[in-house]
Amino acid sequence: MYTLAIVLIFIVCLFLVLVVLVQNSKGGGLASSFSGSNQIMGVRRTSDFLEKATWYLAGALLVFCIMASAFIPRSENAQQSIMSEQIQTAVDPTQAPSFPTSASEMETAGEKPAAEESK
């Protein structure tokens, strides 16, 4: 059902883009091309239809988005998110770092003492 809702959202979005692009802008649009001749719908009816189509498509988009959010697939064995795992394994920033203080600690850490490096 979720996939169906997403597909419907994309279809409505495409129609909405097309209807908005066809509408009468400041320079004209589809409605201005009918002004010279007496067509079936006429200029005023064309712009009324396009305006109503915009509102209906916007409402349908809202309904489909709410429907998609209601049908988001959720599993019973939901794993923890990556963020919560990172929070649990994060190092405490208030904890002071432990630096090696003796030569034996430096050797276990894989470093040579400063006295041996100069030789």
C-alpha positions in Angstrom: 0.0 0.0 0.0 2.9 2.3 0.7 4.3 1.8 -2.8 0.9 2.6 -4.3 0.7 5.8 -2.3 4.2 6.9 -3.4 3.4 6.2 -7.0 0.2 8.2 -6.7 2.1 11.1 -5.1 4.5 11.2 -8.1 1.7 11.1 -10.6 -0.1 14.0 -8.8 3.1 15.9 -8.6 3.6 15.6 -12.4 0.1 16.7 -13.1 0.4 19.6 -10.7 3.6 20.8 -12.4 1.9 20.6 -15.8 -1.2 22.5 -14.6 0.8 25.2 -12.9 3.0 25.7 -16.0 0.0 26.0 -18.3 -1.7 28.6 -16.1 -2.0 32.3 -17.1 1.1 34.1 -15.8 1.8 37.8 -16.2 3.0 37.3 -19.8 0.2 34.9 -20.7 -0.2 31.2 -20.8 -2.6 28.7 -22.3 -5.6 30.9 -21.5 -4.1 33.8 -23.6 -3.9 31.6 -26.7 -7.7 31.3 -26.7 -8.4 35.0 -26.5 -8.2 35.6 -30.3 -10.8 33.0 -31.2 -14.1 31.9 -29.8 -13.4 28.4 -28.5 -15.7 26.1 -26.6 -14.3 27.0 -23.2 -13.2 30.5 -23.7 -10.5 32.4 -21.7 -12.3 32.7 -18.4 -13.5 29.1 -18.3 -10.0 27.9 -19.1 -8.4 29.8 -16.2 -11.2 28.7 -13.9 -10.6 25.1 -14.8 -6.9 25.4 -14.3 -7.3 27.1 -11.0 -9.7 24.4 -9.7 -7.5 21.7 -11.1 -4.6 23.2 -9.1 -6.6 23.2 -5.9 -7.9 19.6 -6.4 -4.4 18.3 -7.2 -2.9 20.1 -4.2 -5.6 18.5 -2.0 -5.0 15.1 -3.5 -1.3 15.5 -2.9 -1.9 16.3 0.8 -4.2 13.3 1.2 -1.8 10.9 -0.5 1.1 12.2 1.7 -0.9 11.6 4.8 -1.9 8.2 3.5 1.8 7.3 2.7 2.9 8.3 6.2 0.2 6.1 7.7 1.3 3.1 5.7 5.1 3.3 6.2 6.3 -0.2 6.6 7.4 -1.0 10.1 8.7 -4.4 11.2 8.1 -6.0 14.6 11.8 -6.7 15.0 12.8 -3.1 14.5 16.5 -2.7 14.8 18.0 0.3 16.6 18.9 3.2 14.4 22.4 4.0 13.6 22.1 7.2 15.6 21.1 5.4 18.8 24.0 3.0 18.4 26.4 5.8 18.0 25.0 7.5 21.1 25.5 4.3 23.2 29.1 3.8 22.0 30.1 7.4 22.2 33.1 8.4 24.4 32.3 10.7 27.3 33.6 14.1 26.4 34.1 15.1 30.0 36.4 12.2 30.7 40.1 13.2 30.7 42.3 11.3 28.2 44.8 8.9 29.7 48.3 9.5 28.4 51.2 7.1 29.1 53.4 8.4 31.9 56.2 5.8 32.1 58.4 4.1 29.6 56.8 0.7 30.2 53.4 2.1 29.4 54.7 3.7 26.2 56.3 0.3 25.1 52.9 -1.4 25.6 51.3 1.3 23.5 53.8 0.7 20.7 55.9 3.8 21.1 59.6 4.2 22.0 60.6 6.4 24.9 62.2 9.7 24.0 65.6 8.7 25.4 65.8 5.7 23.1 64.7 7.6 20.0 67.6 10.1 20.3 70.2 7.2 20.2 
